[in-house]
Amino acid sequence: MAVEAYGVEPIPDELRTVGRRDLFAINFTFFLNPVMYVLGAIAVVGEGLPLPWAVAAAVAGQAIAYTCLIAAAQAGVDYGIPGQVAMRASLGFWGARLLSSPYRVVASTYWFATQAIAGALGLQAVFQAMTGRHLQLVPTALALAAFQALLAVLGFDVMRYVLRVVLPLSVALTAVLVGLYLASNDPRYDVGRVWHSPDQHLTWAGFAAFVTVMAGASLTLVTNVSDICRYTPDRSDMRVALAGSALLAAAVTTFVGGYAAAASGSTNPFVALVDLTSSTPLLALLALAIVVQGIAANITNTYTSGLSLVNAVPALGRLRATLIVAAAAVALSAFPSVVDHAQRWITHLGNVAAPLAGVILADYLVVQRGRLDVPALFDPAGRYRYVNGVNAAAIAAVGAGVAVYYALPQAWLKIAWGLGVAGASYLALRRVQALAGGRGVVPEVSRG
């Protein structure tokens, strides 16, 4: 292991040795975390879905998101570049640096804080059950956040090594959680009762709403999914690893969080589980699970956020940029209200992420046919300058998608409308630019 030296420049071919196993571990452990359990519980308690339908909605939302994210990740596999650099082709040299990069910094900083606070809430409940004493929430959240941020600052190689260790631990500890459900004598946790979820009732509006929440949450990665794929040289490895890990993790976390919610009504399964056992060893295992399962998500959040900031301000370098975003993320972890309003904030982030993904995919797959001129991505006066460094058609199309996203009701499955309207608007606006004389239109990259 070594501290990563590379920022936004392409990774040399000789260092691109990450296969599907490591990539699967990174992405699976990223999603196997306390906040994803909370989302599973929200599907049951907030949207009123019976447990099987909550799992189905989560998997459907994740499938929509990763259909888009796998395509966006190709730039990392093909060229060894991070996602924010690839965004310069779609949004313009300055559009990506000043618009999509700050968006990702905000999104990942929020996700980091929610992970730290959700973990601290779980530790607080476990500590109370073990000792009868109250653990202060904010200092606990800050301590967790600082530890997780430190690991992310060290870079990709350290992240990959840590997650190799975290993955089996995380899976084993998840099995312990499920085992506590199944072994409980509490009739509320009876498998048949929970599976039928008598207090919940399937509605299309609730199902569509959670599909949209899940897909929108994952689509916030659209500008950065290449970051974890740029050390992977093979598209097939990337597709298998990302799709398999994302879908499996969505099913597992929604089942775990939704099971506790269907039984107890709690949106935090760790809080619910302390009522199922008084065994000190098992409670200690729960505490370990909370710490371990928050590590993977927040290492990735901080790592990708640092690359976004260094894309906006290259002079910082990866290490200093990551230190800055880590400090901001740790500071935000002192405000528990970010978890109290999690569904609302996740919805707002997704309202931008889906239209942005629609524009990026329309440009990368349809207009540029999956090919980028890598040297031009680093040239402020190159082919991706558009108009003063910004692709106005792309920005306007994202705005149109966001407006439609907010205007439509949940029952319309607005994640699909946000993607579709933004992508179609971009292709139409780009054609208008071409008919107006080609100003701001980038010619196709040659196959040679």
Phi, psi and omega in degrees: 000148177208155175293131185293134181263343187273140175257247183264358179288157180300144178281131178301147184302324184291343179263356184268082188236010183280124179262190186292331182293313179294319181294321175300315181299318181298311185285322180295313180291333175301318183272343181273080188213166184302323181294323177293326173298318179298318178298319177300320178293322178297324178301323182277309185280316184280316182263353176072027183272135168301153187307312181300322180285330175297316177297317180298319179294320179297315180294320178297315179296319179293324179295319177298312183297314186281343168299321178282316186292326178296320177295319180293331182287346183300328181297323178293318180292316185287323190238355180069027183248153176286163185299321183293330175290318176299328180297338180298331179291326183268320185259349184101155183306312180273335178300316179289320184289327186254348182242297184288328178295311176299324178301314181292324177299315179297313183298312184288328176295320176297313180300320179301311183296320179296322177297314182296318183287319177299319177297319180295324177297318177296314179298323179300315180293318180294316180298321178298318180291325183282322190241343185078006181250155184268128178264128181295130187291307187296312177301324178295315179298319180294321179295315176300314183298317181296318179297313181294320181295322180301317180296322182292326182299331184288339172108186191296317185297318177294318178301315181297318181294314181299319183288336172298323179282320185291323186304304181296324177297316182296317179295316180298319181289328174296321177298324177297318179301311180296321178300321178296321176301309188289332182272354185291142174272354178292121182298339178295335182265007177303133186303314181298318180295313182296318183298322179277342175045069186296338180274354181245156181218129182293129169228150178297321181299317179293318179297311181296323180296317182285326172304316181294318179298313182294313180295317180296321178298315181288328181290348173296348177275000190298328180277353187227002181297332177295337184300320182271358181251356187283350172263005180253120186270354189241123181299321181298316177301317181297314183296314181296314184294313183291312182295312182298314183292319183292315182291318179296316181296321178299317180295315184294310184292323178291322177297313183296309180292319181291326179298311179298321181292318179295327181278316191244343185084000181276143177268000176236107185298331179293324177293319180294323187290336181294343177277352185265347182209146173246008181288122180299316177300319180291321177296323176296321176296321177298318178298318177297320179300318181298315181293312184296315186284345173275341185296309187299313183297316186280334170298312181294317179302313183289320180299311182290326177295321177297319177294326177295317180293321180289334172294321179287322183228080185303331183298340180292326188076158186298317185295310181293321179298318180292323176298320181295310182291328177297317179297318179295319181294319178297318180298318180295335180293353178275003184240094184300342182295343180293335175274325181302329182245035187301312184298321181295314182290323177297321178297315179298316179297319179293330179297334175268322186297317183295310176299322178298317178297320179299318179292315181299316181290321178299318181288312186290316185273320185270308185283308185267356176053038175073019180236138179235148173266094190299313178303324181292337178296336182257006183252110182296342179252012185277198187294341181261023177286327183055235179250107181056034176086005183231132174275095186299324180298320180293315181296318179296321180293321175299317178300319179296318179296319179296318180299316179295319181302314181287331185283329187276148175284160182301326184297344180276006184051064193291348174300321180291321178293319179299315177296310187291314182296317180295315180296315180294320178298319180297314181297322179291315181293325177296322178294321176300317177300319181294317180293334180279002176122006174086001181296125178083010179255129182268130178292157181296143176285131182289154180291336180283000000 
